[in-house]
Amino acid sequence: MFQQDQEIFNILLETVSEGVIIADSHQRIMETNTSAETIFGYTKKEFLDKELNYLTPSNYHTSHSLYLKKLIQIGKRRKLGKALDIFALKKNGTIFPIEVELNPFTIHNKTYVMVVFKDVSEKKRLKKT
């Protein structure tokens, strides 16, 4: 049954158009999907074991880390980026706006956060015109 569950998970992860990153309770990246790789410009190998702050502009690192730590403790889903702009950092150094949903969960007594996001650069650009 475990192998079948893993295959279903992999299919789900790869078929969603949003980027998906799964990080552990220490905010280390454990898994990504192809959309995340495309959005950020990193390969899966480059993502793995990096901290989530690796994907945010440096002026957000402290507040980002504290927010995620608190979110994990509370254990509730949060959506960010609709009312307040949230920014991320691509491999090439480009800073871009994103909408993010943070979903903490626990498996085998270990806590993780599923980060589901989309690049909203085009949406923001169209709004200005």
C-alpha positions as CSV (number, residue, x, y, z in Angstrom):
1,M,0.0,0.0,0.0
2,F,2.8,2.4,0.8
3,Q,4.3,2.3,-2.7
4,Q,0.8,3.0,-4.2
5,D,0.4,6.0,-1.8
6,Q,3.7,7.3,-2.8
7,E,2.8,7.1,-6.5
8,I,-0.5,8.9,-6.0
9,F,1.3,11.6,-4.0
10,N,3.9,12.1,-6.8
11,I,1.2,12.3,-9.4
12,L,-0.8,14.9,-7.4
13,L,2.4,16.9,-6.7
14,E,3.3,17.1,-10.4
15,T,-0.1,17.8,-11.9
16,V,-0.9,20.9,-10.0
17,S,0.0,24.2,-11.7
18,E,1.0,25.9,-8.5
19,G,4.4,25.6,-7.1
20,V,4.6,23.2,-4.1
21,I,7.4,23.0,-1.6
22,I,7.4,20.8,1.5
23,A,9.7,21.9,4.3
24,D,10.4,20.3,7.7
25,S,9.9,22.0,11.1
26,H,13.4,23.5,10.7
27,Q,12.3,25.2,7.5
28,R,14.6,22.9,5.3
29,I,13.2,22.1,1.9
30,M,12.4,18.3,1.7
31,E,10.4,18.1,-1.6
32,T,9.4,20.3,-4.5
33,N,7.4,19.9,-7.7
34,T,8.2,20.8,-11.3
35,S,6.2,24.0,-11.1
36,A,8.3,25.2,-8.2
37,E,11.4,24.5,-10.2
38,T,10.1,26.5,-13.2
39,I,9.0,29.4,-11.1
40,F,12.2,29.8,-9.1
41,G,14.7,28.5,-11.7
42,Y,16.3,25.9,-9.5
43,T,16.5,22.1,-10.1
44,K,15.1,19.8,-7.4
45,K,18.6,18.9,-6.4
46,E,19.5,22.6,-5.8
47,F,16.3,23.1,-3.7
48,L,16.8,20.1,-1.3
49,D,18.1,20.8,2.2
50,K,18.1,24.6,1.6
51,E,16.2,26.7,4.1
52,L,13.0,28.4,2.9
53,N,14.7,31.8,3.5
54,Y,16.9,30.9,0.5
55,L,13.8,31.8,-1.6
56,T,13.1,35.2,0.0
57,P,14.8,38.6,-0.2
58,S,17.3,39.0,2.6
59,N,15.4,41.9,4.3
60,Y,12.5,39.4,5.0
61,H,14.6,36.6,6.5
62,T,14.1,37.3,10.2
63,S,10.4,38.1,10.0
64,H,9.8,35.1,7.6
65,S,11.6,32.6,9.9
66,L,9.7,33.9,13.0
67,Y,6.4,33.8,11.2
68,L,6.9,30.2,10.0
69,K,8.0,29.0,13.4
70,K,4.9,30.5,14.9
71,L,2.7,29.0,12.2
72,I,4.1,25.6,12.8
73,Q,3.4,25.9,16.5
74,I,-0.2,27.0,16.0
75,G,-0.7,24.4,13.2
76,K,-3.3,26.4,11.2
77,R,-3.4,27.0,7.4
78,R,-2.7,30.6,6.3
79,K,-3.1,32.4,2.9
80,L,-0.7,35.3,2.2
81,G,-0.3,37.7,-0.6
82,K,-3.8,38.9,-1.4
83,A,-4.1,41.9,0.8
84,L,-0.4,42.4,1.5
85,D,2.3,41.9,-1.1
86,I,4.7,39.0,-0.5
87,F,7.9,38.7,-2.4
88,A,10.2,35.8,-3.4
89,L,13.6,35.5,-4.9
90,K,14.4,33.6,-8.1
91,K,17.8,31.9,-8.7
92,N,18.7,34.7,-11.1
93,G,18.2,37.3,-8.4
94,T,14.8,38.6,-9.6
95,I,12.4,39.6,-6.8
96,F,8.8,38.8,-7.7
97,P,5.4,38.9,-6.0
98,I,3.7,35.7,-5.0
99,E,0.6,34.4,-3.4
100,V,1.2,31.7,-0.8
101,E,-0.7,29.2,1.2
102,L,1.0,27.7,4.2
103,N,-0.3,24.3,5.3
104,P,1.3,22.7,8.4
105,F,0.8,19.0,8.8
106,T,2.2,16.1,10.9
107,I,3.2,12.6,9.7
108,H,4.9,10.0,11.9
109,N,5.3,12.6,14.7
110,K,7.2,15.0,12.4
111,T,5.8,18.4,11.5
112,Y,6.1,19.8,8.0
113,V,4.7,22.8,6.1
114,M,3.4,22.5,2.6
115,V,3.9,25.8,0.8
116,V,1.6,26.2,-2.2
117,F,2.3,29.3,-4.2
118,K,2.0,31.1,-7.6
119,D,3.9,33.9,-9.2
120,V,1.5,36.8,-9.5
121,S,3.8,39.2,-11.5
122,E,1.6,39.1,-14.6
123,K,-1.6,39.6,-12.5
124,K,0.0,42.7,-10.8
125,R,1.3,44.1,-14.1
126,L,-2.2,43.8,-15.7
127,K,-3.8,45.5,-12.7
128,K,-1.6,48.5,-13.2
129,T,-2.6,49.0,-16.9
